[in-house]
Amino acid sequence: MSSPPVAATGADPVAAAAKIDISADPGGAVVAWRAALAATPQGSARRPHVLVNLGSALVGASRSDEALPILTEAQRTPGATPADKARIATMRGSALADLNKLDEAKASLRSAIAQWHAIRPQGSPEEASATNTLATIYFAEGDLDTAERIGRESIDLYRKVAAPEDAELVGSIGNMSTITLQQRKLEASEAYAREAMTIAARVLPEDHPTAIVALTNWVAVLAAQNRRAESVDILKRIAALREKRFGPDYPPLAISYNNLARNLMFLGRAAEGEPYARRAVAIGERTRDPTDQALAAFRDNLADQLVDLGREEESVAIRRQAIAGLGQGNPQRAMRIRSSLGKTLLHMGDDADASEQFATVDAWQAKTLPETHPDRIENAGYRALLAARLRQPGADAALVRILTVTERELFANADPDRRSSFVADHLGRLLEASWLVGDRPAGFRVAQLMALDDAGRAIVAVSARAAARDGAATLVRKRQDLLAQRDMLTQAALRAYGKGNADYRDATAEVGKVDSELAATEAALTAAQPDYAALTRFAALDETAVAQRLGRRQALVMPVPFAGGALTFVVRPDGGAWARSPEGATTSADAAALRASLGLERATRGALADASGEQPRFDRTLAHRVYRDIVPAGLDAALKGATDWILAPGGGFTKLPFAVLVTDAPRGRDDDPAALRATPWLIRKAALMQVPAIAGIGENDAAAKVGDRFVGIGAPLLGGKAAPGDLHSFYRGGAVDRDALAALAPLPQAERELRRMQDALGLQPSLLVGAAATESAVKAEDLRRVRVLAFATHGLVGGAVDKVSEPGLVLTPPAKPDANDDGLLTASEIAGLDIDADWVVLSACDTAAGQSPTAPALSGLARAFLYAGARSLLVSHWAVRDDVAARLTVETASRAAKGEPRPQALRKAMLRLIADPKVTDGADPSVWAPFILVAR
């Protein structure tokens, strides 16, 4: 609620009003300054000052239509000081901008800037504030380059005059985040948003309107980076704070509801988001001018919700209403809505009308945006797809042109993924266009971009470190580690805010410290390795380059999602081929159903052969259908004679256990062990190895020397009976819960597994088992010059037990946990290790899983080990039975030690397990198929 005015008998109403911070409580300030105006007669020397403050309060309260006549009166009232006149011009500019009278607003603000400069030629915070507001008007007009230039001038002026860290500075920096976000300069936008958030946490109350705007800007950055799950709790809290303090018709509350609805929609929760979107529209219609661009944005978002809910005709009508409501004002917003309209029409099959909308957008963008701007890239992708669908002349050339720009501009480095959220869908459109025009080389390039995930970026990062000069390699690693640390700290700060925790300010202060260290490191890196950026650039390979790296019996098999089904590329030494699944295929959904039929939720490392509970039937017919969708008959000739498949799947196919696919129609019952043993599993046909990025296929790491050591870690001392999935959380009060880890069941086969592996390999051994298998011991162990590094323990999937946790390996819990040793070696701690290992064996549960249950496979523990320096991995797609884990890993290692290629060694170990009738359920794929080899 608004603060009441100070109103003691005999008190000066002007002095009382002046005590209220307009930026913190504009509603209370309006009440107080109205009381002050009532007490200030016409002709009073103080009247202009009172009027301008009332006008400022009304603007701050988003009541610019009421503010404008007050400010006009102030402008005409004699006796105003030069500072009052300059402030009147500033606030008139803000009010006019809010009312979409942009030309008048610019004129008023230019006058204000000149007046402030005349008052203080060396510059002032007031001049900087007026300059910042001018930048926002150019932003509204779509002149982003001018907006960015003027916004920089504003911030530079703030710093030049040593302005205090206050709401004005936070607002200016936050506006730059918005401007650069619209330019799709996501790294710059994130930096501005983080700086604004850090300052706001230091100097403003958490419910200060400007602090909330700063956090809202940060949430917008997260959304643009497709990190929406992190922001839902924050947006709900922001909305609650705004409504509690300012009431249900507070105009910025509509922004909170709009953002919340949009994030829920992108998380697949449009039914939950629609009511928030409608609230945003309703508040906008009650409080904003009909031509207001924010109201148009709210309607556009509501239309998106309706599209997701299958109500496309209704969404089209709302978008046309939004465009008409804008009139000639704010062409940038109009073109964004027109682009959304084109997308909906395309989805409805109205290619001709969609093409017209995108052509209109393209004509406007060509005048205002460079070719490299992501909005132009996205629009060009739509036009390339439509040209291919409509069989327009030059469609093939248009595709190659936009693909080149996409690869150059959106895949420039291996830093944590900060690409715009539109990229995945954009690549899907380019893939369809490639297929329609018959351009397999272009499609192959697109598929590589689609398949590049966190694990692939980790490999590019390692390559960058290897290629750096001796003096720069350490700086490259330090920079990469600081980026990861900053991400984790920022996420912690946002979680703290979303939950209302008091440590939010401390967390943001830590982010600021890392930012400072990162800036110093990047400056040193630029001096030591000026071409560092070139080392991190991702470049797709052509088929010829890949073919030259393949052995005679090897095949690269790259399936990527395509129109609900799959489009698969095959490369052999003598050429390549591609084929798509049949029209109407549901391969992505079928692959998910196939995993579900494995009954993975019941399995866990530590569950022995006599585990209770009925095992669900694995659907072999579905496994055969998925195989034929991914490997259509048209690829059989290309794959003839290939006994070693290198898999490079994209999208949801990274989670698919390819070994369990069935190559021919199965016979017998799905629950018959004899039928299962006779099933033509894909693992019978070929050995399988998965790569997160194909750039390393066939390359020898010249800098890597295969070590002569075996390091085995595991069999932690645990005293409970629980499986990882049995416990509610491994965290208490933000720290690892030692008692929860200790409650896990021991792994009776783990130490024996490691010792048998040690004997089979015949390498110089170093074992950390039982009481010695502690987190501090692992961190102290020399992990360089290692041939095989093996872990045999429980693995935890990030978010599967506690939604804020990250993946980790369980070690012996310490008596007194501390920051260095809490019993859980997390993915971020693994990434910080210095590992030089030819092969890492992770004989634990779900070690191929993602950072969270919904994240891509290999983005969790596997990505961490690749980033730390591992050259290949043996990881599991799901929880592994203890006896089976020991058998498969030891036999694979033993065969590899005798010279068999690792993929073939794992294949033969799996086939022997399938054939062994002594192993309970040994022929069931949930038992024999958890492991996959991953190589960089």
N, C-alpha and C positions, 0 to 999 in steps of 0.2 A: 504494500500500500504506500501511497505518497506520504512524505513527512508533512506534518501540519506546520503552518507558519508560526514563527515565534511571535506571540501576541500578548505580552504583559502590559498592564495598564501603565501608560506614560512612556512606553518604549517607542523608539523610532522605527516605524515599519520598514523604511529603506534599509536601515542597519540590520534589522532582523532578517530581511530577505537576502541581504548580501552574505549572511552566514551559511546559506544553503548552496551546496555545490551543484550547479546546474547539470553537470555531466553525470553526477551520481544519482540525483533525484530530480529529474526535470518536472515531473508532475507536482511535487511539493513546491518547487521553485515557481511554477506557474501560479499557484495559489498565493504564495507569499508576495510575488511581484504585482499581482493584481491588487492585493491589499495595499501595497506601497503606492501604486498608481492612484488608487482611490483617495489616498491621503496626500497626494502631491497635486496642488492646484495648477491650472493653466497659468503659464507665465513663470512658473518656478524654474530656477536655474537647474534644478535636479531632474526636471521632467524628461529631457532627452535621455538622460542616463537610465532612468527608470523604464522608459519605453523600450530602449534597446535591450535591456536585461529581460524584460517580459517577452519581447520578440525572440530572444535567444532561447529562453525556457520553452516557448511554444515550439520552436524548431526542434529542440532536443526531445520534446515529447511527441514528435512526429505529427504536429498539428500546424503544418506550414501554411495551410489555407487561412488559419486564424492569425498566424504570425505576420503575413505579408502586409495587411493594412496597418498593423501596429508599427512595423518597421517603416512603412511609408510615412506615417504620422511623425515618427521620430526624425526622419530625414528632413521633414518640412518644419520642424519645431526649432525656433531660434534658440541660441545659447549653447548648442552642442559643442563640446570640446573636439579638437582634431582626433583624439583617440575614439571618442564616441562616434564621430562620423565614419572613421575607418571601420569600426566594428559594425555599424549599421550596414555599410556596403558589404561586409563579409557575410553577415547573417541574411541579408536580402539575397545574396547569391546562393546561399544554401537553400533558402525557402523556394526560390524560383526553380532551382534544380530539382527539388523534391516534387514540384508541380509540373515538371517536364518542360519548362520554358527555358530551354538550354541556352539559346543565344543571349537572352536577357541576363541569364545567370552568369555567363562568361563575362559579359560587359561589366556587371556589378563587381565581380571578383577581381578583374583586372584593375578596376578603379580602386578597390580596397588594397590590393598589393602595392599600388603606386602610393597611396596615402600612408600606409604603414612604413614604406621605405622612406618617405619624406620625413616622417616623425623620427625614425631611427635608421639613418643611412647604412650603418654597419650590420643591419638585419635584426630581426626580433622573432620570438616564438609566434607572435601574432601574424607576422608576414608569412612565416612557414606554414601556419595553419590555413591561411587563405589560399596559399599556393597548393596545398594538399587538396582542398576542396575543388579548386580549378582542375586538378588532375582527374578527379572523379567525374567531372563533366565530360572531359574528352573520352574517358572510359565509356560513359553512357552513350556517346556518339559513335563508338566503335573505332576511334582513332587511338589504338592501343600504344603505338610507338610514342606519340606525343604525350599520352597519359603517363607512360613509364618515365619519359624524360622529365616531365614536370614533377612527378612524384619523387624522383631521385633528388631533384633540386630542393624540394620541401624537406626531405630528411637531411640532406647535406647542410641546409640552413639551420635546422634544429641543432645539429651537432656543432656547427660553426659558432653559434651564439651560446653554446653550453646550456641549452634549455634543460630544465629539470625533467627527470623521468616522471611523466604524468600521463593523464588520460589522453591529452592531445598527441603526445609522441606515440603512445601505443596505437592510437587510431590511425595516425599517418603511416606507421610501419605496417599495420594491418591492411590498410588500403593498397599498399604496394604488393602485399601478398595476393589480394584479389586481382589486381591488374596483371601481375605476372602469371597468375593461374589462368586467366583468360587467354593470355598469350601462349599457354601450355608450356611455360618455362617452369616445370614442376620443381626442379631443384631450387631455383631462386625463390619460388613461391613458398616452398617448405621452409627455407631459411628465414624469410621474412615472418612467416606465421609463427615459427618457433621463437624468434627473437621477441615478437610482440607478446606472445604468451609468457615468456620468461620475465619480461619487464612487468607485465600486468600482475603476475603472481608476486612480484617483489614489492609493488607500490600501491596496488589497488585491492579493495575487498573482493572476494570471489564473486559476489553478486552485483558488483559495479557494472553498469551497462556496457562500458567500454571493455572491461575484462571479459564479459560474456561474448562480445563481438569478436575479441581476439581469439577466444577458444572456438567460436563458430567458424572463423577463418581457417583455423587449424583442421577442424572437421571437414571443411570443404576440400582441403588439400588431401586428406585421407580418402575422401570419396573419389577424387580425381585419380588417385593411385589405386583404386579398387580395394581399399582397406576399410570397407564400410562396417564390418563387424565390430571394429574397435570403437565406433562412435555412437552406437545406439544408446547405450546407458548415459553417455555424456549429453546427448541431445535431449533425452527425457529429463535429465536433471536441469539443463538450461531452461527448458520450457516450464518446468515446475517453479524455478526461481523467478522467471519473468512474470508468470501469471500471479504468483503469490505477492510479488512486490508491486506490480503495475496494473493488475486486473486483466480480465479476459479479452478486452478490446485493445490491448497495447499493440500497436502495429508491428514492432519487432517480434512479438510472440508468433505472428503468422510465419515469419521466416523460420523460427525454430520448428514449428509444426511441418512446414514445407520440407525442410531438410530431413526431419525425422521420417516423414512419409517416403521420401526418395530413397533413403538408405534402406528402409524396410523392404521397399520394392526390389531393389537390387539384391537383397538377401533372399528373394523368393517369398516375401511375406506381404504381397500387395494387398491382400484382403485386410491385413492389420494396418497397412499404411493408408488405405483409401480414406478412412474417417479423419485422419490427421490432415490429409490433403484438402478435404472439403472444409475443415475448420480454417485452414490457411486462406482459402478462397473467400470464405464468408467474412473473416476479419478484414481481408483486403477490400472487399466490396463495401464494407461499412466505413472504412477509415481512409481509403486512398482515392485519389482522382481516377476516373474511369480510364484515362490514358496512361496511368502509371505503369512503368515497366515491371515493377515487382508483382503487381496484380496479374499481368500477362504471364509472368514466370510461374506464379501459383497455378494458373489455369493450365499451363503447359504441363506442369508436373501432375496435376490431376488427370490430364489426358493420358500420360504415361501409365498411371496406375490402372486406368480403364483398359488400355491395350493389354497389359499383363493379365487382366481379369477376363479377357476375351470380348470386351465391349468396344470394338474398334470403330464402329459407325458413330457412337456417342463421342469417342475421343476426337474424331475428325471434326465434328461440329464444334467442340469446345476449342480446338486449336484455331479453327477459322474465326471464331468469336474473339479469341485472344489477339490474332493478327489485326482484325478489323478495329478492335478497341485501341490499339496503339496508334492508329492513323499514320501520320508521317513522322511521329516522334520515335526516337530510339530505334534506328534501323538495325542496330546490332542484335537487339532482342528479337525483333521481327524476323530476322534471318535465321536465328537459332530455332525459333518456333517453326518457321517454314521448313527447315531441315528436318525437324521432328515429324512434321506433317508428311514430308516425302518418305520418311522411313515407314510410317504407318501405312501409307498408300502402297508402298513396295510390298509390305507384308501381306496386304489384302489382295495383291495380285494386279493392282492397277499400275502397271509399269509406265504407261504413257503419262499419266498425271504425275506420278512420282518423278519421272524424268524432267518434266516441266518445272517442278518445285526445285529440284537440285540444280537445274540450269540457272534459275533465277538467283539462287544462293551463290552459285559460282561466279556469276557476273558481278555481284556485289563484293564478294571476297577478293576477286581479282583487283579491285580498286583499293582495298583497304588492308589486305593481309599478304605477306610473302608466301611463295609457293611452299616453303618449309613449315608454315604454321600448321599444327596438328588439325585445326578445323578444316583447313584446305585439303590436307591429306585425307581426312575422313570423307569429305565431300567428293573428292576425286575418286576414292574407292567405290563409293556408291555409283558414281557416273560410269566407272569402268565396268562394274557389274551390269548395269543397265545396258550399256553399249554391247556387252557380250550377249545378254539375253535378247536384245532387239536386233542382233546381228548387224550392227552399224559398221560401216567401213572404218577402218583404223582402230577397231576395238583391241586388237592384239598389241598395237603400238602403245595405246593408252595404258594398257595393263602393265607393260614393261616399264613405262615411264613412272607410274605411281609406285610400283614395287621398288624401283631404285631409290626413290625419295624416301619411302617407308623404311627401308633397311638402313639408309644413311642417317636419317634423322631420329628414328625411334629406337634404334639398337646400337647406340654409340658406345656404350661401355658396360662393364660387368659389375657396376656398383649395385647395391640392393635395389630391387625392382622399383623404379619410380616412373614407369611409363604410364601414359594416360589410360584410364579404364576402358576406353573404346578400342584399344589395340586388338584384343582377342577377336572381337566381332569383325573388326576391319580386316584382319587376316583371313577370317572365314569367307568374307566376300571376295577377296582376291583369289582365294583358292577356288571358289566356284567359277569365277571369271576365267581362271587358267584352264579349268576343265572344259568350259563351254567353247573357248577358242582353240582348244587342243594344244596348249603350250605347256608340255611336260617340264621343260627346264624351268620355266617360271613357277610352276606349281611346286617343283622340288625345292626351290628357294623359299617359297612361302611355308612349306611344311617344316623346314628347319627353323624358321622363325617361330612357328606355332609350338614347336617342341622345346624351345629354349625356356627352361624353368629355373628355379633356384639352384638346383644341382648343376645344371649347365652353366649358369653364371659363376658358380664356385670354381668350375674347371677353367673358365676364361680368366678368372681372378688369379688362379694358381699359375696359369701360363704367363700372365702379365708379370708376376713376381719373378718367374724364371727368366723372362726376357729382359728384365731391367738390369742396368749396370750394377756392378758390385756395390757401390756406395748407395745406390737408390733402392735396392731390393728391400732393405730393412724399412725404409720409409714407405714403400709401397704396402708392405704388410701392416705397418703401423696405421696407415691411413685406412686400409680396409677394416682393420680391427676397430678403429675409432668409429667408423660409420656404423658398424654393427652394434657397438656399445651405445651410441647415441640413439639408435632405433629402440633398443631395449629400455633405456632410461625414459625416453619419450612415451613409450607405451605404458610404463609404470606410472608416469605422471598423469596420463589420461585416465588410467584405471582408478587412480586415487581420486581424481576429480569426480569421475562418474559415480563413485561410491561415497563421496563426501568426506573422504579421509583427510585428516589434518596434515599428513605428510606431503600433500600436493605441492606446497611451496618449496620444500626441501628437494623434492624430485626435480622440479623445474630448475632450481639452482644448479643441480648436478648436470643437467642438460647444457646449461650455459658454460660450465667449466669444460665439458667435452668439446663444445663448439670452439672455444678459444684454443684448445690444444690441437684440434683438427685444422684450424686456420693456419696455425704455425707449422704444422706438419705439411700441409699442402704447399705452403710457400717454400719450404725447404725442398720438397719433392720437385717443384717446378724448376728450382735452381739446379738440382742434381740431375734431373731427367726431363728436359723440356718437352720431349715427345711422348710423355707418359700416356696421354690420352689415346694416341694411336695404338699403344700396346693393348688397350682394353677394348678396342672396337671389335664387335662381333661381325664376322663376315661369313655368309653362307657359301658352301662349296657347290661346284657344279658336279654333275654325274661323272664326268670324265675324271676329275680329281679323286673322287671317292673310288671309282672303279680301279684306278691305278694302285690303290692301297689295299685291295682285297686279295686274299688267296684264292686259289682255283676252286675250292669247295666252299668258299664263304659267300654269303649274301647279306646285304643290308636290307632289312625289312622295316619300313617306316609307315605305320598306319596313323592317320590323324582323323579326328571327327569331321564328318562331312554330311550335312543335311540330315542329321539324325542317325546316319549310318557311318560308313568309313570310306576313306580314300587312301589307298595303300600304294606306296612306291617301293619298287624292288630294284636294287642295283647289283649287278654281277660284274666280274672282270671284263666280260665281253659286251656290256651294254646294260640297258635298264628297261623297265616297263612300269605301267601304272594301271590301276583298275579301281572301280568304285563298287560298293555294295549295291544291291538292287534298289530301285526306287521304293520308297516307303519303308526301308529297313530301319530298325530301332536298335542298332548295334550298341550305342552308348548305354541305353537303358538295359539292354540284355546283358551287357558286360557286368553292370552293377548287380543285376539279379543273379548272375552266375556266381559272383563272389558270395552273395548271401546264401546260396544253396550249399556252400561249403561248411556252413554252421560255425563260422569263425568266432562268434561271440562266446561259445562255450569252451574254446580251447585256451590253454595257457602253458607256458613252460612250467614244468613241475607237475602237470597232470600226466600220470603214468598210464600204461596200457590198460589198467583196470579202472579208468575213470568212469564214473557213473553217468547215466543220462543217455537218452536215445540219440544216436547220430542221425541228422537229417540226410535224406538221399541227395546225392549230387546229380544234377540234371545233365546227363551226357548228351541228350538230344539238343538241349540249348547250347551246350559247349560246341557241338558240331555246327549249329547254325551260326554262332559267333565266329567260328573259324572260317566258314565259307563267306561270311560278310567281310571279314578282314583279309582273307586270302581267296578272292574270287577265282573261279576256274580259269579265267583269263591270265592268271599269274603262274599257273602250274608249269608252263613251259619255261618261264624265266627262272623258276626255282628248281628245276630238274637238276639233280646231282649236288645240290647244296646241302651239306651235312652240318654246317655251322652257320647259324643265323645270328646276325648282329641286329638286335632290336633297338629301334629309336622311336618309341611311340610318343604321341603328343596328346595333350588334353587328358581326359579321364582314362585313356588307355594305359597310362603309366601305372595304374593300380591293378591292371589285369594280369593274373598269373598265367602267362602264355603256355606254360608247360601242360596245363590241364585242358587245353583245347583239344578237340577230337577231330581227326583229319578225315575220317570216313564214318558213315552211318553206324552207330553202335548197335550191338546185338545183346540180347539178354536183358535181365532186370538190372536196374541201377543199384540195387542193394545186394547183388550177388557177387561175392568175392571173386569167383571164377570169371564172371563176365568183366569185372573191373580189371582183372589181371590181363585179360585178352583185348582190352580196349585199345584202339589205335590212337593213343595219346600223341600229341605233337612232340613230346620229349623222345618218343621212339624214332621219329623221323629226323630230328636234328638236335644238336646241342644248342643251347640258348645263352646269349650274353646280352645285357642291356647297357646302352650308353646314353647318358643325359645330353650329350652333344656329339655330333659326328666328326667334329674337327680333329679329334685325336685318333680316329681309326687308323690303324696300321702305322702309327708314328712311334718311333723309339724315343724315349725321353733321354736325350743325350746327357743331361746333367745328372740323371739318376743312376746310381750304382747299386745294383742289387746287393742287399746286405747279407750277412751270414748269421743273423740272430733270430731267435723265436722268443717272443714275449707273450706269455699267457696270463690273463687276468680274469678272476671270477670266483665262483663258489663262495659267495659272501656268507658270513655267519648270520643266519636269520633263524628266528625261533618260533615263528607263527605257523598258521595253516592257510593263510589267505592267498588268493591269486590277486594280481594287480587290479582286475576289474571288480573284485569284491569290496574294495575300500572306497569310501566316499571322497576322500581327499588325501593327498600326501603333503599338504601345506597347512600350516597353522600360523595365523598372524603374519602372513607374508613370507614365512621361512619354511624350509623343509621340515616336516614333522618326523622326527627321529623314531618315535614309537610306531608310527604308521609303517615306516620302512621295515622296522624290526618284526612287525606282525606278518610279513610275507613268509610264505613257505620256503624252506630250504630246497636246494637243488641237488639231490643226491648223486646225479650223474655228472655234474659239472666239473668237479676236480679230476675225476677219472678221465673225462673227455679231454681236458687240457693236457694231462700227462700222456695220454695215448697219442695225442697230436704231436707233442714234443718228441716222443720216441719215433714216430713215423717220419718226421721231418729230418731228424739228425742234425739240427742246427744248434748253435750256442744258445742255451736256454736261460730264460729269466722268468720265474713263475711268481705271481702275486696271487695267492689263493688263501681262502679262509680268513684268519685274522689279519693277514698281510694285504688282503685285497681292499685297501682303503683308498679313498679319494686323494688324500695327501700323498700316499705312496705312488699312485698313478701319475700325479702331477710332477713328482720328483724323479720319476723313471726316465732314463734316456731312451727316447723313442726314435732315434735316428739309426740309420744303417740296419734296419729291420727287414728281414725277408717276409715274416708272417707275424702279425699282431692279432691275437685272438682274445675275444671276450666271451665268457660263458656265464650268463647271469640273467636276471629279469630285465626286460626293457619296458619302459613306460612311454606310451604315446602321448604327445602333447595334447592337453585338452580332453583326453578320453576320460580321465578321472576328475581332474579339476580344470575348469575352463581357462584359468589364467596360467596353468603350468606349461612347461616346454618339455620336449622329449628328453629322456635321460636313461642312463644305465645304473642299476642299483648295485652299490658296493656295501661293504661291511659298515653298518652305522657306528659312528664314534660314540664314546661315552658322553662326551661334551661337544656337541656340534659347534662349529664356528664357520666363518665366511670361507675358509679354505677347505673345510671338510665337513659336509653335512650328510654324507652317505649317498648322495645322488650326483653323478657326473652328468651334467646337463649338456644339451647340444651346444649352447653358447660357450661352455667351458671346454668342450672338445674342440670347437673351432679355434680356441685360443692356444691349443697345444702345438708344439713343433714336431710334426710327424713326418718321418721319411721312411715309409713302409711300402713295400711292393704289393702286399696283400693284407687286408684287414678282414678278419672273420668275426662277424657279429652273431654269435650263437645265442640269440635272445629273442624275445617276442617283438614282432612288428618293427624290426629295425629298418625296413624299407618304407615305413609309413611317413606321412608328411608331418609338418610342424604342428598340425592339428588334425582331427578326424576328417575335416572337409578340405584340407590342403592337398596339393598335388603330392603323389608319391615321391620319395627321395628328397623331400624338402626339409626333413628333420635330421635324424642322426646321420643318414647317409650323406646328406649335403655337408654336415659339419665335418665328417672325416675327410671328404674330398677336399674341402676348403683347407683343412689343416695339413694336407699334403699326401694323403693316401692315394695310391695309383690304381688300386682295384679293391673291390669289396665283395664279400659274400654276406648278403642280408636276407631277412625274412619278410615275406608279404603279410604274415599273420603270426599269431602266437604259436610257438613250436612245442611239441611234446618233448619232455626231457630226454627220454630214451632215444627218440628219433633224432633229436638235435645232435646228440653225441654220435650216433651212428653215421649220419650223413656228413657231418663236418670232418670227422676223423678219416672216413674212407675217401672223401674228396681230397683232403690234404695228403693222404698217403699216396694216392694215385698221382697227384700232381708232383709229389717229391720224386716219383719214379720217371718223370718226364712227360706224362700225359698233359695235353693242354687242359687248363682248368675247366672250361665249359664241358669238354668231353668227360673229364673226371667226375663232375657233378652229375652229368647225365647218366653215367654208368652206375653211380651210387644210387640214384633214384630208381633206375630200372631193377637193380638187385633188390632194393627194398620192396618194390611192387611185387616181385616174383617170390618173395620169401613168405611162405604160409605161416611161419612161426611167429611173425609179428602181428599182433592183434590190430585189425583194421589197416594193415600195411598197404593194401591195394587201394585204399580210399585216398583220393587226391588231397583231402584236407590234412592227411598224415604225411604223404611222401613229397608234396609239391611246395612247401613254404619258401624254400630258398631260391634266390636268383643271384647270378653273378652280375656285378656292375663294374664297368671299367671306364676310365676317363680317356 
